Amino acid sequence: MPVLSPETTQIVVALLAALSIGGVLVAAFYSRVSHRSESQKRFANIAAQDSSTSRRAATSETGRKQAIESTLRELEEKQKFRAGAKPSLVNRMRQAGLSWSKQTYYTVCLMAGAGSFVGVLGLFNVSALPAVGFGIAGGLLLPHLYVNARRNKRFKGFAAEFPNAVDVIVRGVKAGLPLVDCLRIISTEAQEPVRSEFRTIVEDQTLGMPIDQAVQRLSERVPLAEANFFAIVVGLQSRTGGSLSETLGNLSKVLRERKKMQAKIKAMSSEAKASAGIIGSLPVVVTMLVYLTSPDYITLLFTTGTGQITLAASLAWMGVGIFIMRQMINFDF
């Protein structure tokens, strides 16, 4: 065997010592090093899962926003289409709470026209031609005004009772009841006309119509902002999900704030309306008083040509003034 030199022997011994020390260190700290690497791998996996979860959440949130925007756009188009179309005679009578048919309405028009003709002919002792004109005007206007008055009164009652119905739905949903059961409770416990309208919603849903479409028909039967808000909220919740109780709770607050604002506007404009009523009725009252006290003095307006022209011009200017005052005190809210 070859004999190593002392320098080579020292180098070999140093290498062996270094390898021995390195082996001892690896044996002593291997578990900690390997455990740290596994922990780092685990942390890396968790971070990757979190990033993927956040990406999925962001994607789902973006998809939900897009779904909400498309639903709102569709509902707005439907609202514009319904707003542009005037309700038919049958729908107007339905909105007024009347169960008349077209034949019944036309019969009422004939009766109102005949009553106006006979009343004008008997009370004012005028000729037949003006009486016929009054009869036609009465037959056309009186039933129309009656239906409009009933319709507006019913809408006011619905707007006054509707926030209470929304509160019932909010409490029922928070208690765990389905939306249909809450609507059924309102259809039996609420005040008219809310009760009958929600009964129609429940009947439509029972026949198989989706709840969002049944609620959309409510906004068609009752063309008010409150019903439109409710239809939009239910339509969005049925298509995109979300907390229905929280959304309807916010809707209830909005409706009550609108009601408070309406009361404030009515109180602030009452003085202007009273002044306009006094100014508009003053010429008519003065004319009647002068006719009662000095009939020969005021009848010149009806018997002479100049008086008739003056009376017609005065009525036209009074109509213009009443229209301007109405536009000044008519607040849209």
Protein Blocks (a to p, Z undefined) as FASTA:
>chain_A
ZZddfklmmmmmmmmmmmmmmmmmmmmmmmmmmmmmmmmmmmmmmmmmmmmmmmmmmmmm
mmmmmmmmmmmmmmmmmmmmmmmpccdfklmmmmnopabdfklmmmmmmmmmmmmmmmmm
mmnopafklmmmmmmmmmmmmmmmmmmmmmmmmmmmmmmmmmmmmmmmmmmmmnopafkl
mmmmmmmmmccfklmmmmmmmmmmmnopafklmmmmmmmmmccfklmmmmmmmmmmmmng
pjfklmmmmmmmmmmmmmmmmmmmmmmmmmmmmmmmmmmmmmmmmmmmmmmmmmmlmmmm
mmpmklmmmmmmmmmmmmmmmmmmmmmmmccZZ
